[in-house]
């Protein structure tokens, strides 16, 4: 229901001329860079998104766009193309970024950037934030006791509560070792095997040969997203924070054969990015840090707190049009569209 309401609002924005007006205002306001943040590439109409964005925006690789933003004279500026510069990013490195997004990138000649988690590329394991729902949905147990509470798993509401409890514990882990130990414990209690079902393949991590093929094509570039995707602000040991950031860059550069300059903070809202996390990124040698804080970037933006607009492939292209033009953020700040404000703060529920 909420998606239908948002699509209706977005249609009003688009066909009422507000989207076009917003794009005009952005161009008039001076240098702006829009960075969109996807995760998975399947489950919607990514082709329609890309066709709209290619028509109205100048889509660039992340590195080229940031060099232009901060050093326009060295990079030739906009060279006659007055469209707003835009970057497409995909966080985490799901398999469907290769099977679906990469195919579209080559066909439509649209570049994008993937922020990789090398520990998962190496292991091929499920990403940890998938595990609550996956383990609970696949268990055959009707009743389990976890940390002193009995869950009656023949009741859908109890299954939902347990999945959320698992996700919360994983989010708040004070170390990667603690997180993995809890996952091992839960898997044993629920008696779930780790072998993937065919329908789960698109959500598994990329493999190195797929990364290399995308890199060699010239349409896909890569950035760093920590070694094992912990929420860095929750890690108890500063040395582990530094290791997650530095080891990620080292391993990516080893596999890609060139410097990796951009880092995306896991669950990158401001409450998850402290000064110690920013220092770790700077000390690791990255030039840019990308958050998931909503908004556009200007030449005055902090290069280690770059803003992105979170979008999803399941959204209608009209919603993407409104998102890229900044209309959701504008109206939610004015408190004119409470549903939109709720939508914007609803990502990664439970973390």
N, C-alpha and C positions, 0 to 999 in steps of 0.2 A: 504493500500500500504506500509506504513512504517513498519508494522509488518512483511510483507513478506520480505522486504529488510533486516530487522534485523535477521529473521530466516535464510535467505540465508547467511548472514555474519557469524552467529553462526555455521551453517553447515560447512562453510569453516574452521572455527576455530577447530571444532571437528574432521572432517574427514581429515584435514590437520595435525593433531597431536598437535596443539597448546594447546588444553585443557589438554591433558595428560602431556605435557611439563610444563604447568603452575602448575598443581597439584604437579608434581615432585619438582619444584622450591620452592613451599610453604613448602613442607616437609623438604627440605634442608635448608630453611631459619631459622629454629628454631620454637619455639612454636607459633602457630597461631590458632586463633579461628574464624571461619566463622559463622556469625549470619544472617540468612535470615529472611526477614520481609514480610509476607503475610497479607492480610486483609480478604476478602471473600474466601471461599473454593470451590464454584461452579462457573460455567461459563468457564470451561476449563478442562484439564486432570491432576488433582492433583495426581491421582494414578501413572501416568507415571513419574511425577516429583519425587515422593517419591521413586519409584523403582530405578531410576537412582541415587538419592542421597544416598539411603541405600547401594547401591553397592559400591560406591566410597568414602563415608565419614562415619565417626563414629558419628552417631547422638545421642546426649545427651540431657537430660533436662538442662535447662538454669543454674540452681543453681549448678548442678554437674559439668557442663562445666566451670563455672567461678571459682569454688573452685579449679578445676584442673589447670586452667590457672594461678591463683595467688598463690596457695599453692600446687604445684605438688608433693612434697615429702610427704605431709600429706595424699594425696589422691591416692598414688600408681602410679602416672604417667600414661603412656599409656598402661602398662601391655601387651606388645607384639603386640598390634594392631597399625600398623604404619599409618593407614588412618588419614586424617585430621579431627579433631573434628569440628562438625557443630551443630548448634542449629536452630530449626524451631520456629519462633514466629508468632503469629497472633494478630494483634492489633484490639481493640475495642470490640470484642466479638459478632460477628454476629451469628445468629441462625444456619447458615449452617456450622459453626465450629463444632457444635454438630451433625447435621444430616448427614454431609458428611465427614469432616476431622476426627472426632472422630471414625467413623466407619472404616475408612482406618487405623487409628493409631492402633486400636485393631487387625485388620486383619493382617497388615504388621508388627506389633510390633515396631512401631516408636513413640517415645515421642515427644511432642511439648508443647509450653507454650503460653497461651492466656493472653494478657493484657486487663483487664476488666475496664469498666466504670460503677461503681455500681449504679449511678443515673439512668442510662438507664435500667439496669437490674431490678431496683425497679419499674420504671414507665412503661416500655414496649414501650415507645414512639419511633418514628423514630429518628435516629441520625440526628443532625442538618444539617450536610453537605449534606444530601440527599434531604433536603427540597426545595431548589431552583428548581431543575428539577422536583421533584414530584408535588409540588403545581402548577407550571406552566403547566405541562402536563395534570393535572386533572381538571383544571378550565374550566368552560363553558363560562366564560366572554369573550367577544370579544374586550372590551376596558376597561382599568383601569387607574386611576391616582394614582401614588405613589410618594410622596415627590416632588410634583410639575411637574412631567413628565407624559405625557400620553403615554401609551403603547398600540399599536394596535395588539392585540393578535391573530387576524386572519392572521397575517404575521409571518411565521416561524422565520425570523431573529429577529423580535421584541420579540418573546418568548425567544429566546436564550439570547438576551441582558438582559431581565428581570431576567431570571434564574441566570445569572452571577452577576447581580447587587445584588440580594438577597444573594448569596453565599459570595460576598465580604463584605457586611454589617455584616453578621453573623460571618465571620472570624475575623473581626476587632472590635468586641464588647468589650467594656471596662469592662463589668461584665456579669456574667451569667444571672442576672435579666434583663439587657438591651437586651441581645440576645433573651431571651424567650419572652419578651414583643414585640419585633419586629416580631418574628415568629407568635405570636397570632394576631398581626395587619395584617400581610400579609395573614394569613389564612382567616380572616374575609373579607378582600378586595377581595380576589380571590374566596371566597365562596366555599372552599374545606373542606369536612368533613375529620376527622382524621382516619376513619376506614380503615384498610389495605386491599388492593386487594390481592387475593390468590398468584399472582406472586411476590408480595413484601415480603412474609413471610421469605424467606431465608436471607433477608437483615435486618430483625428486630433484636433487641438485644436478647441475651441468657436469659433464665429464671434460677432462683436459683436451682430448682430441676435438670436441665440439668448440671449446674455447679457442683453440688454435685456428680452427677453420674460420670462425667468425672474425678473429683478429686479422687473419691474412686477407679477408675479403675487403677490408678498408671501410666497411659500413658499421662495424661494431667496435667500440673501444671499451676499456675496462678500468675500473677503479677499485679501491679497497673498502672492505666492510667488516673488518676485524677477522681474526683467525677462526673463531668459533661462535661469533654472534652473541656474546653476553651483553647484557645491559651494563655498560661500563660504569655508570654511576653507582651500581649496586655491588661492584667488586670490592672486597675488603682490603685487598693487597694492592697498593699502588704499582708494585713491580709487575703484577699480572696485567694491569691496565696497559702499562708500557709494552709488555710482551705481546699482548693481543694486537696492538696497533703496529708495532715494528715488525713482528714475524710475518704478519699478513703482507706487508709491503715487500719484504725480502723474498717470500715465496712467489708472489705474483711476478716480481721482476725477473726471478730465475726462470719462470715458465714463459713469460712473454718476451723477454730479451730487451726490454727498454724500461726507462724510469716510469714509475706509477706516481702521479702527482696529486690525485684527488682521493679523498676519504669521505665516506658517508657514515654518520653516526648511527648505530643500531637503535631503533625506536627513538628517532632523533628529535624529540620534543625538548624544550628548554630544561624541563625538570630532570632530564636524563643526561644533561651535558654540563658538568661542572667545570670550574677553572682547571682542575687537575686533568680532566679529560682533554681539554683543548691544548694544554701544555704538552701532553703525551703525543698528540697529533703533530704539533709543531716540532717537537724534538725528534720525531720519527722521520722528518724531512718532507712531509706533504706540503704542497702549496695552497691547497684549498680543502675546506671541511664543509660538508653539506648536511643540513638539518632536514627535519620535516616540519619546521615552522612555516606557517602559511605566508605567502607573499612573493613579491617580485624583488629582483636585485638591481642595484644601481652601482655606479663607480664608487660610491661612498660606503657600500656594504662591507661589513667585516668579512674578509676572505675565508675565515674559519667558522663563520656562522651564516653561510649562504642559505637562502630560503628556497623551499620547493612547495609545489602545490600537489597534494596527494590525490590521485585519481585511480580509477579502477576500470578494467576492461569491460566489466559487466554494465557500466553506466551507458546511457544513451549518448549518442554523439552530440545532442543538443546540450546535455549537462557538461560535456567536455568543452564545448564552445564557451559556455558561461564561466567554467572554471578557468580556462586559459586567459580569459579577458578580465579575471579578477572580480567578477560580479558577486559570487557567493561571499567572498570576504568583505566587499563593500557593504552589502545589505546586512550581513550578520553583525558588522560593527555598529550599524545604525539600529540594530535590533528590530528591523522591519520584517525579517523572515525567521521566526524562531525555529522552524523545522530545519532550515538550512544550517543554522548555528549548531543545532543538535547533531546534524549529519557530519559537520566538519570536525566535531570533537569525539566521534564515535569509533575511530580507528584503533586497532589493537586493544579492544576492550579487555580489561582485566590486568593489563600491565601497568 
